[in-house]
Amino acid sequence: MSKTLKTLVAAAALAVAGAASATPIVGKTSVSLGQVIVSFGVVNWVPDPAADAYQTAGKTYGAFGTKATGATGVFADPAFGSFSSPTFGWVQDMQQTPGPNNVPIGVNPTPIPNFLHFYAKPNWLFSETYLAPGQFGSPFVFTDTGGNTSVTMSVNGMACDDTNANGTCDVGEDQTKWTGIFSSQYTGTSTAALVAKILGGGTLDQNDWSATIEATRLPEPATVGLVGLALAGLGFASRRRQAK
């Protein structure tokens, strides 16, 4: 094996080892959001005055309770409490019109920093990058379940542990992707009735919402590239030996 190829293999091995030793945000937590106000282009979570005072630029936020779900990863951390003793956090209110709380449907050209915040993990940064399109031009998906209606909304973004507390995800603070599936059950209400109300500009009855927040690892482009290059080099060396 040539010296250059040995260097590539060694670099790839170091990169893999470095990736394996990283501690990105992964796992799940469940979220209880309380009585939420929902209309066609607005989601008003239960107000959180503490979060509103903490932030600037006119944004407003809603409170939630969290607990670990028992899944593997850091979301199973005892800091997230238990079923009987949850901890708390906040999530930005949402509107599909220009303004401080604007969260456009589809890819967000300007990711929203601190979209989610967990009091138990103050250095965790959760930005919003994508609000999945739903039905009828809204972010909501309506599903009839035998005379009741399930309403769901999917929000996606990036997360990191801001270890140096500078408010940004820097090199070395491994980013992961997260998805939040927010949902509510409207009992004794048909899908047609809910859709007619929300499309007509009305507001759905206040109802308890909940969510599952899950963060998963991203592929390491540099690592993948180094490993691929090293493997390609090994294959080339093998073919040269066979040709002799």
N, C-alpha and C positions, 0 to 999 in steps of 0.2 A: 504494500500500500504506500502511495507517495506521501511525502510530508504534507502537501496541501490537503490531500484527502483526509489524512489523520487529523489535521487541524479542523476540518469541517465536521468530522464525526465527533470530535471532542467538544466543539462548540454546540453542536446539536444536543449532545448528552447534557451539557451544562444548562442549556435552555430548558430542556425537559425537566431536569432536576429543580431548576428555579421555579418553573410553573407548578410543579407538584408541591413545593413548599409554600406557595402563596396561600393566603387565606381570604379569598374574595367572599362577598356576601352571597350565600346560597341557602336554599331551604324555603320553608313556608311559614306563614302566620295567618291566623284568622282574625278578622276585623269586624267589630259590631259598630254600626254607624248611627243607630237610633232613628228617630222620626225625621225623614228627609223630605224636602219639598222639591218636586220635579215638574217641569213643564217642557215644552218642545225643545227649547234651546238653552235651558238653565237647570243646573243641579245645585241646590242650596243645602249643603250638609248642615247638621246641627251646629249652630254657631259655637265658636271657640274664642272667646274674648282674649284669652292669654296669647293664643297664636296670632290673632289680629294685631295685638299690640306689639308683638315681637317683630312682625314683618312691616315692610314699607310699600310704597308705590300704590297704595289703595287696594291691595289684594285682601280678600277675606277667606277664612278657613273654617272648616268644620272639625269637630272632635270625633275621635273613635277610640274604642277599647280594643286591646290586642291580647292575644294569648298564643303560645306556641302550639303547633298542631301535632307535635311528636315526629314530624318528618326529620330526616337527616339534614344536617347543615346548621348554620348558626342561628336560624330562626327557632330552633329548638332550645335556645339559650334560656336558662331560668329567669333571665332579666325580663322576659316577656310574660312572666307570671303563669297562672293556671286558670282553669275554667272558673274557679270561684274567686280568684284574685288577679284580675287582668291588669295590665299597665295601659298607658294611653299614648295618643299621638294626634296629629292633625293632617288634614288633606285639603288642598285648595278647592274652593268653590269653582264651578265651571259654567261658562256661557259660550255660545257659538257666535257671538257678535263682538266687534272691537271693544276693548276695555281691559281693565287690569286683570280680570279673571278669564280672558279669552283662551279657550282650548279648542282649536279648530278640529273638525273631523278629518281624519286621514293623517298623513305625515305632517308633523309640526315643523315648519321651516326654522322656527326659533324655539329650541327645547326649553321647557319650563324648569328652572332649578327649584329644588326644595318643594316639589309637588306633594311629596309625602314626607312626614317627619315623625320619627319614633322617639319619645322622651327617654326611653330606656337606652337608646343608642344615639346620643346627640351628634356624633361625628359621621353618621351614615347620611349620605346624600342620595336622594332619589329624584331624578329628573324625569319629566314626561316628554316623550317623543312621538307618540302615535295614539290617537283615539280611533278605535276601530269603527268603521261605518256600520250602522244598524239598518233598520227598516224605515221607509217613508222619509228618507233624508235626515233622520235623527240618529243619535248614537245608540238607540235602544233596540233590542230584539225582544219581541213579544211572543210568548209561547203559551198556548191554551193547554191547561192541564185539568180537564174535566170540570169546566165551569169556573175554575180559578185561572189566573194569569200570572206567569212568571215574566218579569222584566229584567233583562241583563244588559250590562255595558262592560266593554273590555278596554282597559287602558294599559299602555305599554311604555317602557322607558329604560333608562340605564341607572345603575347604582354603583357606588363605591364607598369604601370606608376612608373618609378624609382624615388620615392619621396625623397630618401636620396642621389640620384645622384652618386651612386657608380658604375654604369655601369652594374649591374646585377639585376635580379628579385629576391628579397628576400622574406622571409616569411612575410605576411602582405601586400605585394604589389601584390594584386590579379591578377593572370594571366588569360588572355582570349585567345581564338583561333581566328585567322584571316585568311581570304581567299581573294586573289586578282585575279579577272578575268580580264586578259589583252586581248585586242582584237583590230582588225583593219579590215577595209573593203577595198578590192582591187577591184575597179570597172573595168568593161570591161575585166576581166581576169578570165579564167575558173580555176576550181580546178585542173584539169589535168595539165594545163600549170604551175601553181604555184608549184605543187608537183614535176613535172619533173625538174623544175629549182632548187628547193632546194635540191632534192635528187642527182642532178648532181653536187653539190658542188657550185652552184651559190648563188648570194645574191639577195634577193627580192628588188624591187624598194623601195626607201625610201618612207615611208608612215606614216600618222598620226596614232598613237595608243592612246588608252584611257583605263581606268580601273575603276572598282568599288572595293573598299577595304571595307570589312565588318568584324567586330569583334563581336564575340558572347561569352556568358558566358560559363565557364566550370562547370561541376558538382563538388560539394565540397565533396571529398571522406570522409573526417573526419566527416563532417556534416551528410552526408547520413548514415555513419556507426553509429553515435550516435543516430540518429532518428530511424534507423532500430532496434538498440539494445533496445531502450526505448520502441518501439512498441511491440517488441517481449516480453519484460518483462511485459508489460500491458496485452498481450494475455495470458501469463503464469499465471499471477495473477488472471485473469478472469476465466481461466479453474479451478484453485484451488478452487475459491469460488463456482463454479458450482458443483464441485465434493463433497463439504461438505454437 
